[in-house]
Amino acid sequence: QVQLVESGGGLVQAGASLRLSCAASGRTFSNYAMGWFRQAPGKEREFVSTISGSGSLTYYAASVKGRFTISRDNAKNTVDLQMNSLKPEDTAVYYCAAAAGRRWPPKGYYEYDYWGQGTQVTVSS
């Protein structure tokens, strides 16, 4: 089992930045690719970004590429999502997830084995 706890969400104005963090506990953290997803009210859960177990590979959804940066610290069992130039359409609950599979990049929610409880990000215009 892997337990994931997100933090760092909040209410910001458009153009601002936020940094989300996800703390993991349980099995060997570096064995898992880590991802961030988001879900806005009335919409399906959407892939945002993923990072490989070693941290050497990253992948982003087109909607956030160039604005968001994913990183991980395997010594601290954390994965972060730095979000810059936030837009109102980034408003959603953001979820951290862990994928044990080897396919790269893991973009489907079904490829992830463990999920956090989510943290709300609200961007006002």
N, CA, C and O atoms as a printed pandas DataFrame, in Angstrom:
     atom_number atom_name residue_name chain_id  residue_number  x_coord  y_coord  z_coord
0              1         N          GLN        A               1    0.826   -1.201    0.000
1              2        CA          GLN        A               1    0.000    0.000    0.000
2              3         C          GLN        A               1    0.865    1.257    0.000
3              4         O          GLN        A               1    1.947    1.294    0.585
4              5         N          VAL        A               2    0.356    2.274   -0.668
5              6        CA          VAL        A               2    1.008    3.586   -0.678
6              7         C          VAL        A               2   -0.038    4.596   -0.249
7              8         O          VAL        A               2   -1.139    4.635   -0.798
8              9         N          GLN        A               3    0.303    5.400    0.717
9             10        CA          GLN        A               3   -0.594    6.469    1.159
10            11         C          GLN        A               3   -0.073    7.795    0.616
11            12         O          GLN        A               3    1.120    8.091    0.683
12            13         N          LEU        A               4   -1.001    8.584    0.075
13            14        CA          LEU        A               4   -0.641    9.860   -0.535
14            15         C          LEU        A               4   -1.462   10.975    0.088
15            16         O          LEU        A               4   -2.677   10.852    0.249
16            17         N          VAL        A               5   -0.788   12.065    0.438
17            18        CA          VAL        A               5   -1.470   13.203    1.031
18            19         C          VAL        A               5   -1.016   14.477    0.330
19            20         O          VAL        A               5    0.162   14.832    0.352
20            21         N          GLU        A               6   -1.981   15.158   -0.296
21            22        CA          GLU        A               6   -1.674   16.406   -1.002
22            23         C          GLU        A               6   -1.816   17.611   -0.079
23            24         O          GLU        A               6   -2.545   17.575    0.912
24            25         N          SER        A               7   -1.113   18.660   -0.423
25            26        CA          SER        A               7   -1.238   19.929    0.293
26            27         C          SER        A               7   -0.858   21.056   -0.650
27            28         O          SER        A               7   -0.272   20.829   -1.708
28            29         N          GLY        A               8   -1.203   22.284   -0.249
29            30        CA          GLY        A               8   -0.760   23.444   -1.000
30            31         C          GLY        A               8   -1.815   24.126   -1.845
31            32         O          GLY        A               8   -1.546   25.157   -2.460
32            33         N          GLY        A               9   -3.019   23.561   -1.883
33            34        CA          GLY        A               9   -4.069   24.209   -2.664
34            35         C          GLY        A               9   -4.517   25.508   -2.023
35            36         O          GLY        A               9   -4.132   25.828   -0.899
36            37         N          GLY        A              10   -5.342   26.259   -2.759
37            38        CA          GLY        A              10   -5.851   27.501   -2.218
38            39         C          GLY        A              10   -6.554   28.321   -3.264
39            40         O          GLY        A              10   -6.808   27.869   -4.380
40            41         N          LEU        A              11   -6.866   29.556   -2.870
41            42        CA          LEU        A              11   -7.543   30.504   -3.755
42            43         C          LEU        A              11   -6.547   31.584   -4.159
43            44         O          LEU        A              11   -5.952   32.244   -3.307
44            45         N          VAL        A              12   -6.373   31.755   -5.464
45            46        CA          VAL        A              12   -5.452   32.759   -5.973
46            47         C          VAL        A              12   -6.094   33.490   -7.147
47            48         O          VAL        A              12   -7.103   33.053   -7.700
48            49         N          GLN        A              13   -5.489   34.602   -7.506
49            50        CA          GLN        A              13   -5.959   35.339   -8.677
50            51         C          GLN        A              13   -5.254   34.837   -9.929
51            52         O          GLN        A              13   -4.178   34.242   -9.860
52            53         N          ALA        A              14   -5.867   35.084  -11.048
53            54        CA          ALA        A              14   -5.275   34.703  -12.324
54            55         C          ALA        A              14   -3.894   35.341  -12.457
55            56         O          ALA        A              14   -3.691   36.504  -12.109
56            57         N          GLY        A              15   -2.950   34.547  -12.969
57            58        CA          GLY        A              15   -1.580   35.010  -13.129
58            59         C          GLY        A              15   -0.675   34.659  -11.964
59            60         O          GLY        A              15    0.547   34.773  -12.063
60            61         N          ALA        A              16   -1.269   34.234  -10.869
61            62        CA          ALA        A              16   -0.484   33.893   -9.680
62            63         C          ALA        A              16    0.105   32.485   -9.797
63            64         O          ALA        A              16   -0.119   31.768  -10.772
64            65         N          SER        A              17    0.860   32.123   -8.768
65            66        CA          SER        A              17    1.488   30.809   -8.718
66            67         C          SER        A              17    1.063   30.071   -7.457
67            68         O          SER        A              17    0.736   30.679   -6.438
68            69         N          LEU        A              18    1.076   28.752   -7.553
69            70        CA          LEU        A              18    0.862   27.876   -6.405
70            71         C          LEU        A              18    1.783   26.688   -6.551
71            72         O          LEU        A              18    2.140   26.282   -7.657
72            73         N          ARG        A              19    2.158   26.139   -5.412
73            74        CA          ARG        A              19    2.953   24.911   -5.431
74            75         C          ARG        A              19    2.223   23.845   -4.635
75            76         O          ARG        A              19    1.994   23.993   -3.434
76            77         N          LEU        A              20    1.863   22.774   -5.317
77            78        CA          LEU        A              20    1.244   21.634   -4.660
78            79         C          LEU        A              20    2.315   20.629   -4.271
79            80         O          LEU        A              20    3.316   20.458   -4.967
80            81         N          SER        A              21    2.084   19.973   -3.154
81            82        CA          SER        A              21    3.013   18.944   -2.706
82            83         C          SER        A              21    2.238   17.684   -2.361
83            84         O          SER        A              21    1.097   17.750   -1.904
84            85         N          CYS        A              22    2.859   16.549   -2.581
85            86        CA          CYS        A              22    2.255   15.262   -2.264
86            87         C          CYS        A              22    3.274   14.456   -1.477
87            88         O          CYS        A              22    4.383   14.210   -1.951
88            89         N          ALA        A              23    2.895   14.050   -0.283
89            90        CA          ALA        A              23    3.768   13.242    0.561
90            91         C          ALA        A              23    3.322   11.790    0.495
91            92         O          ALA        A              23    2.139   11.484    0.643
92            93         N          ALA        A              24    4.278   10.905    0.274
93            94        CA          ALA        A              24    3.966    9.483    0.134
94            95         C          ALA        A              24    4.555    8.691    1.283
95            96         O          ALA        A              24    5.620    9.021    1.806
96            97         N          SER        A              25    3.856    7.654    1.663
97            98        CA          SER        A              25    4.371    6.726    2.662
98            99         C          SER        A              25    3.963    5.317    2.259
99           100         O          SER        A              25    2.988    5.119    1.535
100          101         N          GLY        A              26    4.716    4.358    2.734
101          102        CA          GLY        A              26    4.411    2.980    2.398
102          103         C          GLY        A              26    5.566    2.345    1.657
103          104         O          GLY        A              26    6.700    2.335    2.138
104          105         N          ARG        A              27    5.271    1.817    0.488
105          106        CA          ARG        A              27    6.281    1.064   -0.267
106          107         C          ARG        A              27    7.320    1.993   -0.882
107          108         O          ARG        A              27    7.200    3.215   -0.791
108          109         N          THR        A              28    8.335    1.414   -1.505
109          110        CA          THR        A              28    9.455    2.159   -2.050
110          111         C          THR        A              28    8.965    3.191   -3.059
111          112         O          THR        A              28    8.448    2.854   -4.124
112          113         N          PHE        A              29    9.140    4.436   -2.697
113          114        CA          PHE        A              29    8.603    5.539   -3.477
114          115         C          PHE        A              29    9.163    5.564   -4.893
115          116         O          PHE        A              29    8.421    5.821   -5.841
116          117         N          SER        A              30   10.441    5.307   -5.054
117          118        CA          SER        A              30   11.074    5.417   -6.366
118          119         C          SER        A              30   10.618    4.325   -7.333
119          120         O          SER        A              30   10.939    4.388   -8.520
120          121         N          ASN        A              31    9.895    3.350   -6.861
121          122        CA          ASN        A              31    9.360    2.308   -7.741
122          123         C          ASN        A              31    8.149    2.780   -8.543
123          124         O          ASN        A              31    7.694    2.097   -9.462
124          125         N          TYR        A              32    7.634    3.956   -8.184
125          126        CA          TYR        A              32    6.392    4.424   -8.780
126          127         C          TYR        A              32    6.602    5.687   -9.605
127          128         O          TYR        A              32    7.257    6.634   -9.171
128          129         N          ALA        A              33    6.028    5.676  -10.806
129          130        CA          ALA        A              33    5.828    6.943  -11.497
130          131         C          ALA        A              33    4.741    7.683  -10.736
131          132         O          ALA        A              33    3.792    7.075  -10.241
132          133         N          MET        A              34    4.886    8.982  -10.649
133          134        CA          MET        A              34    3.911    9.791   -9.930
134          135         C          MET        A              34    3.225   10.740  -10.900
135          136         O          MET        A              34    3.839   11.261  -11.831
136          137         N          GLY        A              35    1.951   10.947  -10.660
137          138        CA          GLY        A              35    1.209   11.825  -11.551
138          139         C          GLY        A              35    0.312   12.783  -10.803
139          140         O          GLY        A              35   -0.020   12.578   -9.635
140          141         N          TRP        A              36   -0.069   13.822  -11.496
141          142        CA          TRP        A              36   -1.070   14.763  -11.007
142          143         C          TRP        A              36   -2.241   14.770  -11.994
143          144         O          TRP        A              36   -2.061   14.832  -13.211
144          145         N          PHE        A              37   -3.416   14.707  -11.436
145          146        CA          PHE        A              37   -4.644   14.810  -12.206
146          147         C          PHE        A              37   -5.482   15.929  -11.581
147          148         O          PHE        A              37   -5.216   16.376  -10.466
148          149         N          ARG        A              38   -6.481   16.362  -12.316
149          150        CA          ARG        A              38   -7.394   17.347  -11.758
150          151         C          ARG        A              38   -8.814   17.069  -12.236
151          152         O          ARG        A              38   -9.035   16.466  -13.287
152          153         N          GLN        A              39   -9.760   17.524  -11.436
153          154        CA          GLN        A              39  -11.164   17.326  -11.790
154          155         C          GLN        A              39  -11.947   18.569  -11.412
155          156         O          GLN        A              39  -12.018   18.955  -10.246
156          157         N          ALA        A              40  -12.529   19.180  -12.422
157          158        CA          ALA        A              40  -13.387   20.349  -12.222
158          159         C          ALA        A              40  -14.829   19.879  -12.065
159          160         O          ALA        A              40  -15.168   18.785  -12.517
160          161         N          PRO        A              41  -15.678   20.678  -11.438
161          162        CA          PRO        A              41  -17.078   20.284  -11.246
162          163         C          PRO        A              41  -17.756   19.946  -12.561
163          164         O          PRO        A              41  -17.696   20.721  -13.516
164          165         N          GLY        A              42  -18.398   18.795  -12.609
165          166        CA          GLY        A              42  -19.122   18.383  -13.799
166          167         C          GLY        A              42  -18.257   17.856  -14.927
167          168         O          GLY        A              42  -18.759   17.568  -16.014
168          169         N          LYS        A              43  -16.953   17.728  -14.678
169          170        CA          LYS        A              43  -16.050   17.247  -15.725
170          171         C          LYS        A              43  -15.352   15.972  -15.277
171          172         O          LYS        A              43  -15.318   15.654  -14.088
172          173         N          GLU        A              44  -14.801   15.252  -16.233
173          174        CA          GLU        A              44  -14.060   14.040  -15.930
174          175         C          GLU        A              44  -12.676   14.391  -15.375
175          176         O          GLU        A              44  -12.152   15.485  -15.581
176          177         N          ARG        A              45  -12.114   13.420  -14.670
177          178        CA          ARG        A              45  -10.764   13.607  -14.159
178          179         C          ARG        A              45   -9.804   13.721  -15.344
179          180         O          ARG        A              45   -9.873   12.944  -16.296
180          181         N          GLU        A              46   -8.910   14.706  -15.263
181          182        CA          GLU        A              46   -8.039   15.052  -16.386
182          183         C          GLU        A              46   -6.574   14.898  -15.997
183          184         O          GLU        A              46   -6.162   15.334  -14.922
184          185         N          PHE        A              47   -5.800   14.284  -16.860
185          186        CA          PHE        A              47   -4.366   14.153  -16.652
186          187         C          PHE        A              47   -3.699   15.527  -16.725
187          188         O          PHE        A              47   -4.039   16.349  -17.576
188          189         N          VAL        A              48   -2.744   15.764  -15.821
189          190        CA          VAL        A              48   -2.008   17.028  -15.808
190          191         C          VAL        A              48   -0.532   16.797  -16.113
191          192         O          VAL        A              48    0.018   17.406  -17.031
192          193         N          SER        A              49    0.101   15.926  -15.351
193          194        CA          SER        A              49    1.539   15.729  -15.507
194          195         C          SER        A              49    1.958   14.439  -14.836
195          196         O          SER        A              49    1.266   13.931  -13.955
196          197         N          THR        A              50    3.111   13.906  -15.264
197          198        CA          THR        A              50    3.661   12.716  -14.630
198          199         C          THR        A              50    5.180   12.784  -14.639
199          200         O          THR        A              50    5.788   13.459  -15.470
200          201         N          ILE        A              51    5.775   12.071  -13.697
201          202        CA          ILE        A              51    7.224   12.014  -13.582
202          203         C          ILE        A              51    7.631   10.568  -13.302
203          204         O          ILE        A              51    6.967    9.866  -12.539
204          205         N          SER        A              52    8.715   10.134  -13.917
205          206        CA          SER        A              52    9.155    8.752  -13.747
206          207         C          SER        A              52    9.708    8.522  -12.347
207          208         O          SER        A              52    9.947    9.466  -11.594
208          209         N          GLY        A              53    9.905    7.270  -12.017
209          210        CA          GLY        A              53   10.370    6.908  -10.684
210          211         C          GLY        A              53   11.701    7.544  -10.317
211          212         O          GLY        A              53   11.907    7.946   -9.172
212          213         N          SER        A              54   12.595    7.633  -11.277
213          214        CA          SER        A              54   13.905    8.242  -11.030
214          215         C          SER        A              54   13.858    9.758  -11.082
215          216         O          SER        A              54   14.755   10.435  -10.579
216          217         N          GLY        A              55   12.809   10.285  -11.693
217          218        CA          GLY        A              55   12.701   11.731  -11.875
218          219         C          GLY        A              55   13.322   12.229  -13.164
219          220         O          GLY        A              55   13.335   13.433  -13.419
220          221         N          SER        A              56   13.841   11.316  -13.988
221          222        CA          SER        A              56   14.552   11.739  -15.196
222          223         C          SER        A              56   13.614   12.054  -16.356
223          224         O          SER        A              56   14.001   12.743  -17.300
224          225         N          LEU        A              57   12.381   11.551  -16.288
225          226        CA          LEU        A              57   11.415   11.786  -17.355
226          227         C          LEU        A              57   10.195   12.513  -16.809
227          228         O          LEU        A              57    9.707   12.208  -15.721
228          229         N          THR        A              58    9.717   13.470  -17.575
229          230        CA          THR        A              58    8.488   14.175  -17.228
230          231         C          THR        A              58    7.622   14.313  -18.473
231          232         O          THR        A              58    8.104   14.269  -19.605
232          233         N          TYR        A              59    6.332   14.482  -18.224
233          234        CA          TYR        A              59    5.394   14.627  -19.341
234          235         C          TYR        A              59    4.248   15.506  -18.863
235          236         O          TYR        A              59    3.819   15.420  -17.713
236          237         N          TYR        A              60    3.757   16.357  -19.771
237          238        CA          TYR        A              60    2.717   17.315  -19.398
238          239         C          TYR        A              60    1.563   17.292  -20.388
239          240         O          TYR        A              60    1.746   17.017  -21.574
240          241         N          ALA        A              61    0.392   17.582  -19.887
241          242        CA          ALA        A              61   -0.737   17.838  -20.766
242          243         C          ALA        A              61   -0.474   19.138  -21.514
243          244         O          ALA        A              61    0.176   20.046  -20.997
244          245         N          ALA        A              62   -0.983   19.215  -22.726
245          246        CA          ALA        A              62   -0.752   20.404  -23.549
246          247         C          ALA        A              62   -1.267   21.667  -22.865
247          248         O          ALA        A              62   -0.697   22.746  -23.028
248          249         N          SER        A              63   -2.345   21.527  -22.101
249          250        CA          SER        A              63   -2.971   22.684  -21.471
250          251         C          SER        A              63   -2.112   23.323  -20.376
251          252         O          SER        A              63   -2.344   24.473  -20.004
252          253         N          VAL        A              64   -1.125   22.592  -19.858
253          254        CA          VAL        A              64   -0.303   23.128  -18.771
254          255         C          VAL        A              64    1.166   23.220  -19.128
255          256         O          VAL        A              64    1.955   23.787  -18.372
256          257         N          LYS        A              65    1.540   22.674  -20.259
257          258        CA          LYS        A              65    2.958   22.655  -20.639
258          259         C          LYS        A              65    3.490   24.078  -20.742
259          260         O          LYS        A              65    2.866   24.946  -21.354
260          261         N          GLY        A              66    4.652   24.306  -20.135
261          262        CA          GLY        A              66    5.241   25.641  -20.122
262          263         C          GLY        A              66    4.829   26.475  -18.929
263          264         O          GLY        A              66    5.457   27.494  -18.640
264          265         N          ARG        A              67    3.774   26.057  -18.226
265          266        CA          ARG        A              67    3.315   26.792  -17.038
266          267         C          ARG        A              67    3.519   25.988  -15.759
267          268         O          ARG        A              67    3.803   26.555  -14.704
268          269         N          PHE        A              68    3.376   24.673  -15.852
269          270        CA          PHE        A              68    3.506   23.795  -14.686
270          271         C          PHE        A              68    4.808   23.015  -14.769
271          272         O          PHE        A              68    5.286   22.688  -15.856
272          273         N          THR        A              69    5.373   22.724  -13.606
273          274        CA          THR        A              69    6.582   21.915  -13.530
274          275         C          THR        A              69    6.422   20.872  -12.434
275          276         O          THR        A              69    6.118   21.200  -11.287
276          277         N          ILE        A              70    6.630   19.613  -12.801
277          278        CA          ILE        A              70    6.560   18.523  -11.831
278          279         C          ILE        A              70    7.975   18.152  -11.404
279          280         O          ILE        A              70    8.901   18.178  -12.214
280          281         N          SER        A              71    8.138   17.809  -10.134
281          282        CA          SER        A              71    9.436   17.390   -9.624
282          283         C          SER        A              71    9.210   16.417   -8.473
283          284         O          SER        A              71    8.117   16.347   -7.912
284          285         N          ARG        A              72   10.237   15.681   -8.134
285          286        CA          ARG        A              72   10.124   14.746   -7.025
286          287         C          ARG        A              72   11.440   14.695   -6.260
287          288         O          ARG        A              72   12.512   14.980   -6.794
288          289         N          ASP        A              73   11.316   14.322   -4.989
289          290        CA          ASP        A              73   12.478   14.128   -4.134
290          291         C          ASP        A              73   12.326   12.741   -3.516
291          292         O          ASP        A              73   11.557   12.555   -2.572
292          293         N          ASN        A              74   13.055   11.783   -4.047
293          294        CA          ASN        A              74   12.912   10.406   -3.576
294          295         C          ASN        A              74   13.467   10.205   -2.171
295          296         O          ASN        A              74   13.091    9.252   -1.490
296          297         N          ALA        A              75   14.343   11.077   -1.737
297          298        CA          ALA        A              75   14.849   10.981   -0.371
298          299         C          ALA        A              75   13.789   11.404    0.638
299          300         O          ALA        A              75   13.770   10.925    1.771
300          301         N          LYS        A              76   12.905   12.310    0.214
301          302        CA          LYS        A              76   11.851   12.811    1.109
302          303         C          LYS        A              76   10.487   12.203    0.798
303          304         O          LYS        A              76    9.510   12.476    1.496
304          305         N          ASN        A              77   10.419   11.376   -0.251
305          306        CA          ASN        A              77    9.142   10.764   -0.663
306          307         C          ASN        A              77    8.080   11.816   -0.972
307          308         O          ASN        A              77    6.938   11.719   -0.521
308          309         N          THR        A              78    8.473   12.808   -1.740
309          310        CA          THR        A              78    7.536   13.857   -2.111
310          311         C          THR        A              78    7.567   14.106   -3.619
311          312         O          THR        A              78    8.581   13.898   -4.285
312          313         N          VAL        A              79    6.440   14.550   -4.127
313          314        CA          VAL        A              79    6.346   15.007   -5.507
314          315         C          VAL        A              79    5.603   16.335   -5.489
315          316         O          VAL        A              79    4.574   16.471   -4.826
316          317         N          ASP        A              80    6.123   17.303   -6.212
317          318        CA          ASP        A              80    5.557   18.647   -6.223
318          319         C          ASP        A              80    5.069   19.018   -7.618
319          320         O          ASP        A              80    5.521   18.481   -8.629
320          321         N          LEU        A              81    4.140   19.945   -7.632
321          322        CA          LEU        A              81    3.673   20.516   -8.888
322          323         C          LEU        A              81    3.710   22.032   -8.728
323          324         O          LEU        A              81    2.891   22.610   -8.014
324          325         N          GLN        A              82    4.657   22.663   -9.393
325          326        CA          GLN        A              82    4.755   24.116   -9.398
326          327         C          GLN        A              82    3.873   24.645  -10.513
327          328         O          GLN        A              82    4.064   24.313  -11.683
328          329         N          MET        A              83    2.906   25.472  -10.140
329          330        CA          MET        A              83    1.947   25.983  -11.114
330          331         C          MET        A              83    2.106   27.490  -11.224
331          332         O          MET        A              83    1.868   28.218  -10.260
332          333         N          ASN        A              84    2.504   27.952  -12.391
333          334        CA          ASN        A              84    2.695   29.376  -12.648
334          335         C          ASN        A              84    1.661   29.869  -13.655
335          336         O          ASN        A              84    1.033   29.079  -14.360
336          337         N          SER        A              85    1.497   31.173  -13.706
337          338        CA          SER        A              85    0.573   31.795  -14.667
338          339         C          SER        A              85   -0.793   31.116  -14.641
339          340         O          SER        A              85   -1.339   30.751  -15.682
340          341         N          LEU        A              86   -1.318   30.958  -13.471
341          342        CA          LEU        A              86   -2.582   30.235  -13.322
342          343         C          LEU        A              86   -3.732   30.963  -14.007
343          344         O          LEU        A              86   -3.788   32.192  -14.047
344          345         N          LYS        A              87   -4.641   30.165  -14.541
345          346        CA          LYS        A              87   -5.810   30.673  -15.255
346          347         C          LYS        A              87   -7.073   30.179  -14.548
347          348         O          LYS        A              87   -7.028   29.175  -13.836
348          349         N          PRO        A              88   -8.180   30.863  -14.733
349          350        CA          PRO        A              88   -9.432   30.392  -14.124
350          351         C          PRO        A              88   -9.774   28.958  -14.525
351          352         O          PRO        A              88  -10.355   28.217  -13.732
352          353         N          GLU        A              89   -9.424   28.566  -15.728
353          354        CA          GLU        A              89   -9.716   27.201  -16.172
354          355         C          GLU        A              89   -8.853   26.143  -15.505
355          356         O          GLU        A              89   -9.069   24.949  -15.711
356          357         N          ASP        A              90   -7.876   26.565  -14.708
357          358        CA          ASP        A              90   -7.096   25.611  -13.910
358          359         C          ASP        A              90   -7.818   25.249  -12.612
359          360         O          ASP        A              90   -7.366   24.375  -11.873
360          361         N          THR        A              91   -8.916   25.904  -12.340
361          362        CA          THR        A              91   -9.682   25.622  -11.130
362          363         C          THR        A              91  -10.183   24.186  -11.132
363          364         O          THR        A              91  -10.858   23.754  -12.066
364          365         N          ALA        A              92   -9.845   23.451  -10.077
365          366        CA          ALA        A              92  -10.209   22.040   -9.972
366          367         C          ALA        A              92   -9.709   21.492   -8.642
367          368         O          ALA        A              92   -8.966   22.148   -7.911
368          369         N          VAL        A              93  -10.137   20.281   -8.357
369          370        CA          VAL        A              93   -9.499   19.515   -7.292
370          371         C          VAL        A              93   -8.330   18.771   -7.931
371          372         O          VAL        A              93   -8.490   18.088   -8.942
372          373         N          TYR        A              94   -7.163   18.914   -7.329
373          374        CA          TYR        A              94   -5.957   18.288   -7.862
374          375         C          TYR        A              94   -5.610   17.055   -7.032
375          376         O          TYR        A              94   -5.580   17.096   -5.802
376          377         N          TYR        A              95   -5.350   15.966   -7.740
377          378        CA          TYR        A              95   -5.051   14.694   -7.113
378          379         C          TYR        A              95   -3.645   14.224   -7.468
379          380         O          TYR        A              95   -3.195   14.351   -8.607
380          381         N          CYS        A              96   -2.980   13.688   -6.483
381          382        CA          CYS        A              96   -1.697   13.028   -6.658
382          383         C          CYS        A              96   -1.960   11.534   -6.784
383          384         O          CYS        A              96   -2.852   11.002   -6.123
384          385         N          ALA        A              97   -1.188   10.853   -7.631
385          386        CA          ALA        A              97   -1.401    9.424   -7.829
386          387         C          ALA        A              97   -0.081    8.707   -8.105
387          388         O          ALA        A              97    0.880    9.309   -8.584
388          389         N          ALA        A              98   -0.052    7.423   -7.798
389          390        CA          ALA        A              98    1.148    6.604   -7.977
390          391         C          ALA        A              98    0.848    5.440   -8.906
391          392         O          ALA        A              98   -0.161    4.753   -8.751
392          393         N          ALA        A              99    1.740    5.224   -9.881
393          394        CA          ALA        A              99    1.569    4.164  -10.869
394          395         C          ALA        A              99    2.718    3.171  -10.775
395          396         O          ALA        A              99    3.888    3.548  -10.844
396          397         N          ALA        A             100    2.371    1.896  -10.618
397          398        CA          ALA        A             100    3.395    0.857  -10.510
398          399         C          ALA        A             100    3.792    0.284  -11.865
399          400         O          ALA        A             100    4.818   -0.388  -11.976
400          401         N          GLY        A             101    3.000    0.540  -12.885
401          402        CA          GLY        A             101    3.275   -0.027  -14.190
402          403         C          GLY        A             101    4.490    0.594  -14.860
403          404         O          GLY        A             101    5.035    1.593  -14.391
404          405         N          ARG        A             102    4.905   -0.014  -15.966
405          406        CA          ARG        A             102    6.125    0.415  -16.651
406          407         C          ARG        A             102    5.859    1.216  -17.908
407          408         O          ARG        A             102    6.798    1.749  -18.500
408          409         N          ARG        A             103    4.604    1.319  -18.336
409          410        CA          ARG        A             103    4.329    2.048  -19.569
410          411         C          ARG        A             103    4.605    3.527  -19.346
411          412         O          ARG        A             103    4.271    4.093  -18.305
412          413         N          TRP        A             104    5.229    4.145  -20.359
413          414        CA          TRP        A             104    5.555    5.566  -20.259
414          415         C          TRP        A             104    5.038    6.317  -21.485
415          416         O          TRP        A             104    5.191    5.838  -22.608
416          417         N          PRO        A             105    4.429    7.489  -21.285
417          418        CA          PRO        A             105    4.026    8.045  -19.990
418          419         C          PRO        A             105    2.658    7.507  -19.565
419          420         O          PRO        A             105    1.803    7.256  -20.414
420          421         N          PRO        A             106    2.450    7.331  -18.289
421          422        CA          PRO        A             106    1.142    6.876  -17.811
422          423         C          PRO        A             106    0.184    8.061  -17.754
423          424         O          PRO        A             106    0.247    8.855  -16.815
424          425         N          LYS        A             107   -0.693    8.196  -18.728
425          426        CA          LYS        A             107   -1.599    9.334  -18.823
426          427         C          LYS        A             107   -3.034    9.001  -18.429
427          428         O          LYS        A             107   -3.824    9.906  -18.162
428          429         N          GLY        A             108   -3.375    7.738  -18.389
429          430        CA          GLY        A             108   -4.743    7.345  -18.060
430          431         C          GLY        A             108   -4.915    7.148  -16.567
431          432         O          GLY        A             108   -4.034    6.625  -15.885
432          433         N          TYR        A             109   -6.065    7.576  -16.072
433          434        CA          TYR        A             109   -6.297    7.424  -14.631
434          435         C          TYR        A             109   -6.268    5.954  -14.221
435          436         O          TYR        A             109   -5.925    5.636  -13.082
436          437         N          TYR        A             110   -6.629    5.050  -15.147
437          438        CA          TYR        A             110   -6.673    3.621  -14.861
438          439         C          TYR        A             110   -5.284    3.016  -14.690
439          440         O          TYR        A             110   -5.150    1.879  -14.238
440          441         N          GLU        A             111   -4.247    3.778  -15.053
441          442        CA          GLU        A             111   -2.876    3.282  -14.933
442          443         C          GLU        A             111   -2.294    3.534  -13.544
443          444         O          GLU        A             111   -1.179    3.107  -13.242
444          445         N          TYR        A             112   -3.045    4.218  -12.720
445          446        CA          TYR        A             112   -2.570    4.577  -11.393
446          447         C          TYR        A             112   -3.213    3.700  -10.330
447          448         O          TYR        A             112   -4.410    3.416  -10.365
448          449         N          ASP        A             113   -2.391    3.286   -9.397
449          450        CA          ASP        A             113   -2.814    2.317   -8.394
450          451         C          ASP        A             113   -3.253    2.959   -7.081
451          452         O          ASP        A             113   -4.099    2.414   -6.372
452          453         N          TYR        A             114   -2.696    4.080   -6.768
453          454        CA          TYR        A             114   -2.994    4.750   -5.497
454          455         C          TYR        A             114   -3.266    6.228   -5.745
455          456         O          TYR        A             114   -2.682    6.852   -6.631
456          457         N          TRP        A             115   -4.181    6.771   -4.924
457          458        CA          TRP        A             115   -4.616    8.158   -5.083
458          459         C          TRP        A             115   -4.661    8.865   -3.742
459          460         O          TRP        A             115   -4.944    8.264   -2.706
460          461         N          GLY        A             116   -4.377   10.150   -3.788
461          462        CA          GLY        A             116   -4.580   10.975   -2.617
462          463         C          GLY        A             116   -6.019   11.451   -2.543
463          464         O          GLY        A             116   -6.844   11.104   -3.388
464          465         N          GLN        A             117   -6.313   12.247   -1.529
465          466        CA          GLN        A             117   -7.691   12.689   -1.296
466          467         C          GLN        A             117   -8.035   13.955   -2.073
467          468         O          GLN        A             117   -9.204   14.326   -2.177
468          469         N          GLY        A             118   -7.021   14.614   -2.615
469          470        CA          GLY        A             118   -7.237   15.807   -3.424
470          471         C          GLY        A             118   -7.090   17.097   -2.636
471          472         O          GLY        A             118   -7.302   17.140   -1.424
472          473         N          THR        A             119   -6.720   18.147   -3.361
473          474        CA          THR        A             119   -6.611   19.482   -2.776
474          475         C          THR        A             119   -7.217   20.481   -3.753
475          476         O          THR        A             119   -6.971   20.407   -4.956
476          477         N          GLN        A             120   -7.998   21.403   -3.241
477          478        CA          GLN        A             120   -8.728   22.343   -4.101
478          479         C          GLN        A             120   -7.835   23.500   -4.525
479          480         O          GLN        A             120   -7.147   24.114   -3.710
480          481         N          VAL        A             121   -7.867   23.779   -5.822
481          482        CA          VAL        A             121   -7.213   24.964   -6.380
482          483         C          VAL        A             121   -8.292   25.799   -7.059
483          484         O          VAL        A             121   -9.001   25.319   -7.943
484          485         N          THR        A             122   -8.405   27.045   -6.637
485          486        CA          THR        A             122   -9.390   27.948   -7.222
486          487         C          THR        A             122   -8.668   29.190   -7.718
487          488         O          THR        A             122   -7.948   29.852   -6.970
488          489         N          VAL        A             123   -8.873   29.494   -8.996
489          490        CA          VAL        A             123   -8.236   30.649   -9.614
490          491         C          VAL        A             123   -9.332   31.632  -10.025
491          492         O          VAL        A             123  -10.184   31.316  -10.855
492          493         N          SER        A             124   -9.300   32.806   -9.443
493          494        CA          SER        A             124  -10.313   33.817   -9.756
494          495         C          SER        A             124   -9.818   34.723  -10.870
495          496         O          SER        A             124   -8.620   34.950  -11.035
496          497         N          SER        A             125  -10.776   35.231  -11.622
497          498        CA          SER        A             125  -10.411   36.091  -12.764
498          499         C          SER        A             125  -10.353   37.551  -12.367
499          500         O          SER        A             125  -10.063   38.407  -13.202
